[in-house]
Amino acid sequence: MTLSSRRKFIIQGAALLPAVSLLSSCGDNSKQKSSLAPVVISTWDSLDSVNKEAWGILKNKGKAIDAVEKGANIIENSINCCVGLGGNPDRDGKVTLDACIMDDKYNCGSVAFLQKIKNPISVARKIMETTPHVMLVGDGAYKFAIENGFEAESGDLSDEADKAYQSWLEKSEYKPQINIERTQNTIDTNHQAAPSKLEDGSFNHDTMGILALDLDKNLSGSCTTSGMGFKMHGRVGDSPIIGAGLFVDNEIGAATSSGQGEEVIRICGTHLVVEFMRNGHSPTDACKKAIERLIKINPEKAKGFQVGFIALNKQGEYGAYAIAPGFTYSVTQGDDGGATYEAASYFQNEK
């Protein structure tokens, strides 16, 4: 048997193996339950909210693009979470929203610096489906939303965000925290499934990325955020940028990210992950190689921020990797409720 034929035999055989229920802390953590089953994967601890909504669409033969939009709507509509209008404001006390969406045909839509609109992901989809453009920003995005039937909200801060803002004003320091999106529940060191909510039932995220593969084997993705709390007014991160915060190539796979968006933009992070998958790497290894590329720019600086990628390929395999420990992601691929895992990380595993 030649080396190439043996490799082909091994790959085909591996596709028949059942999924492993837990991720290890190092090596290739890519999973596959069934090449015929739909799957949804999202950042952070999102099983009971985002994944539940998206899976309900997928299991009923719905489209991946609908699943990722409606999943994002769930988190955007939660006033108690830190995505959407309930999120922390910028340093001027304004909540500004970024979002993008991409389907299996390279169609994509995006909004940035959008205010007073509850569902930026749906505005992004409307841009994708009804205009020749990809991105609208600021007042232009707001005007488009109103003209297309989206209702304007008050713009008032949620009680939780107002409390955080008043506390921030005491020192007015901008110091992004590693894993600020992660819930305060503890993920144990064996990467067991984690709760998806805080004790009071609320969430603690500022970016929600979602990838889905439907029964027709088509991929789509979405990413929605209120951005970093107390950022400079006008700041836009990676989340609304196709190829940075989200990228989908229906021939290969899809990826999304969470963390310090400026760093993801520098390497066109999610596009890079997909290109690594195109070159034969598993989803986990593709995420890992993108993180290594980012760290190589400035290893010392990289110790002070977090970036995590999740990826899903055309065969239904998924994986993740991050700079620092604590980046979690949720996977649903059946009616068993799915599980939340902690991704392997560079500074956790490197000696």
C-alpha positions, -999 to 999 in steps of 0.1 A, spaced: 0 0 0 14 34 -10 18 62 15 -10 82 -1 -34 53 -3 -27 44 33 -34 80 44 -67 79 24 -77 47 41 -69 61 75 -89 92 69 -119 73 56 -118 49 85 -116 78 110 -148 92 96 -167 62 109 -156 65 145 -181 77 171 -176 111 186 -156 114 218 -176 132 245 -149 153 260 -120 174 247 -85 168 258 -63 197 267 -38 193 239 -34 178 205 -60 176 178 -94 180 194 -116 179 163 -148 160 166 -173 143 143 -205 127 154 -220 120 120 -213 133 85 -251 133 79 -262 151 111 -265 189 113 -244 206 139 -243 241 155 -212 254 174 -211 287 192 -187 307 214 -190 306 251 -215 288 273 -246 290 250 -263 256 251 -296 266 267 -301 297 246 -283 302 213 -277 265 205 -311 254 216 -328 279 192 -305 271 163 -307 233 168 -345 235 167 -343 249 132 -316 225 120 -333 193 132 -365 203 114 -346 205 81 -342 242 83 -314 262 67 -281 270 84 -285 307 76 -318 308 95 -303 289 124 -274 313 129 -296 343 126 -323 331 150 -296 319 174 -280 353 174 -314 369 180 -319 350 212 -288 365 228 -295 400 213 -330 400 228 -317 392 263 -316 425 282 -296 408 310 -267 397 288 -237 417 275 -245 412 238 -268 437 222 -285 467 238 -280 452 273 -242 454 268 -217 477 284 -214 511 267 -184 529 252 -166 556 273 -193 581 262 -221 560 276 -234 548 243 -241 512 234 -229 506 198 -234 473 181 -215 453 154 -227 422 136 -222 402 104 -237 371 87 -225 349 58 -242 321 40 -231 291 18 -229 312 -14 -205 339 -2 -234 362 4 -227 384 34 -240 414 52 -226 436 81 -234 465 103 -210 485 125 -215 513 151 -252 507 150 -272 522 179 -308 518 193 -316 487 172 -322 454 191 -313 429 164 -282 440 144 -277 405 130 -311 407 113 -302 442 99 -270 426 85 -290 398 68 -314 424 53 -284 443 39 -271 410 25 -304 401 8 -317 434 -4 -287 456 -13 -256 454 -35 -235 463 -4 -219 442 24 -215 468 52 -234 498 65 -223 518 95 -234 543 120 -263 566 110 -265 549 76 -271 515 91 -296 530 115 -315 547 87 -315 515 67 -329 496 97 -357 520 103 -367 521 66 -369 483 66 -392 480 96 -369 477 125 -380 496 156 -359 521 174 -353 514 211 -347 541 237 -309 538 239 -310 538 277 -285 516 294 -297 484 311 -295 485 349 -265 461 349 -246 481 322 -254 515 339 -240 501 372 -208 490 354 -205 523 336 -208 544 367 -182 522 384 -159 526 354 -162 564 354 -146 565 389 -112 558 373 -120 559 335 -93 533 327 -95 511 296 -81 477 304 -96 449 285 -98 417 306 -90 382 294 -121 361 290 -145 388 302 -171 371 280 -169 338 300 -195 331 326 -184 331 362 -192 294 364 -162 272 367 -151 248 340 -131 220 356 -97 210 345 -109 179 328 -130 201 304 -164 187 316 -195 203 303 -202 237 319 -234 255 329 -245 280 304 -258 307 327 -249 327 357 -266 319 390 -292 346 384 -300 332 350 -282 359 330 -252 357 307 -219 374 307 -207 378 271 -198 406 247 -194 385 215 -215 357 202 -202 337 172 -223 309 157 -215 283 129 -240 258 115 -241 229 91 -276 219 79 -290 186 66 -283 198 30 -246 200 40 -246 238 37 -226 261 61 -235 295 74 -222 317 102 -230 348 123 -213 371 148 -229 397 170 -215 420 197 -217 452 217 -179 454 215 -155 459 243 -170 478 272 -158 514 277 -140 515 243 -134 548 225 -166 561 208 -165 549 172 -143 518 178 -151 488 157 -135 454 163 -134 422 142 -169 411 147 -186 428 117 -156 423 94 -159 394 69 -126 374 71 -118 387 105 -146 379 129 -164 355 106 -157 336 73 -176 309 55 -164 289 25 -190 262 17 -165 240 0 -142 239 30 -156 251 63 -163 281 85 -148 299 115 -156 327 139 -137 343 168 -140 361 201 -116 381 221 -96 413 214 -107 421 179 -79 443 169 -55 414 170 -78 392 149 -80 419 123 -42 420 120 -41 385 106 -76 382 89 -81 355 115 -111 335 104 -102 336 68 -68 323 78 -84 294 98 -105 284 68 -74 285 45 -56 262 69 -85 238 67 -84 241 29 -48 229 31 -58 198 50 -57 207 86 -84 197 110 -106 224 126 -86 224 158 -52 224 142 -64 252 118 -74 273 149 -41 265 166 -20 275 136 -39 308 134 -33 315 171 4 307 166 6 331 137 -9 358 159 14 351 189 44 352 166 38 389 160 46 398 196 48 369 221 51 391 252 21 413 242 1 381 235 3 372 272 -20 402 280 -50 395 258 -73 367 247 -83 355 213 -102 323 206 -113 307 173 -139 280 167 -142 262 134 -165 238 116 -157 219 84 -178 205 56 -177 170 71 -192 182 104 -159 181 124 -154 210 148 -127 224 170 -113 254 188 -81 269 201 -72 300 221 -43 320 234 -51 317 271 -71 292 291 -107 298 298 -122 301 262 -152 279 260 -175 269 232 -208 250 229 -217 222 205 -251 207 197 -253 178 172 -283 158 184 -313 159 208 -291 151 238 -286 188 246 -250 190 235 -221 201 257 -198 230 265 -161 225 263 -130 245 272 -107 249 243 -70 240 245 -48 271 246 -13 281 237 -1 293 270 -18 264 288 0 238 268 33 253 258 63 247 281 
